[in-house]
Amino acid sequence: MNLAKKIVDDFVSNDVSFITTVPCKQLASVIDEVENNDSIYHIPANKEDEGIGLCAGAFMGGKRPAIIMQNTAIGVTINTLVTLTQFYRMPLPMLISYRGELGEPVACQVEMAVHTKALLAQLNIPTYHFHRSDDVEEFDRILKYTFMANKPVAILTDATFWGGY
C-alpha cells in the first residue's frame, strides 16, 4: 500500500482543500503527493506556527485545512494552538512526523520526543500514534472526528510506520 497516496486520498475525500507543510524527510512522500494533487491548495511554510496561522486563515475563509509538520516544533506552536485553533474551535488535522524514538540517528531529536505526547495531552489535543503501516486505515475516521468535533487533532507517524530511518 502506498501510505502517502492513502493519506492524501483521505484528505481529499474529507474535503481538505488547503494544506500547509514544513519540510520533513519522513513526510516527504506525503508532501510530494499533496503538491501534485489538483484538489489541494498547497502552501509551504517556513515554521510550524506560521503554518497554523495559514491554516486559520484558510479555515476562516471557508476551507478545510491541514498541516504537515515535525514533532520537534510542537513547542513553538503552543501559543498558536491555544489562542487561535482552540479558542476559535478550529478543526485542524496535524499530520506529524514523530522523531526521537528507538533507532533515531539524530540525538537532538530525542528530547522533543520525550515531551511531545505530554504537551499535546496538556493542551487536550486528541493524539493518535501510527506505528504500523495498517494504522493508516484509521486516518479517514480521525479526519471525520476532527471536523465533527471542531478540534485540532494530532496524528503522530513514527519511523517504523514509514519503514524505518
Steps between C-alpha positions, in 0.01 A plus 500: 500500500621849417461676837547851363236450232252355753553796732451758225199311358345511848569873526326556165202276583451703819501829307839617627583751231782699666819345639809671625822309550835547667789306345546153651698205371260243649193670352657586162289245310178648645616853422572393140151344472343820635700714258389288205131486593284751312227485768728646766636852525849450645699775669840408648575676829831600655395409855223295658336787686492697174336197335231486767433870437462428128259217582297736721468747215391224263245374756358849555478528121282188481762232427577180686872523583770261621866535593785257442789556743761354735457436872822688570311827458203426727651738754487800267136429408352496852388864508350477151323174578342639816420859406400439141387147421352405835354840585320517165411126504688444178524143377858435397643161407872510574696223329822495702820304452598363841878513520709390795394143570700177488739499207511879471839596351489868608547550875336842523170352370468285814430784743187624322369146463512470879264800529278482190216284631498671841474845340216390272322338797543818707333693216214243487577422137392148402810313386533184292832323449556300182763226548402244236410563137148363550437774760437726198156335472391720794598824326161555332316456832740739675435766234124457538541533877699825488245668272206372705653609831651829374829418669862474399612138486858369491595192297853398592675283242826343611785357297367145540176607331700636205728196478794615712758775505 
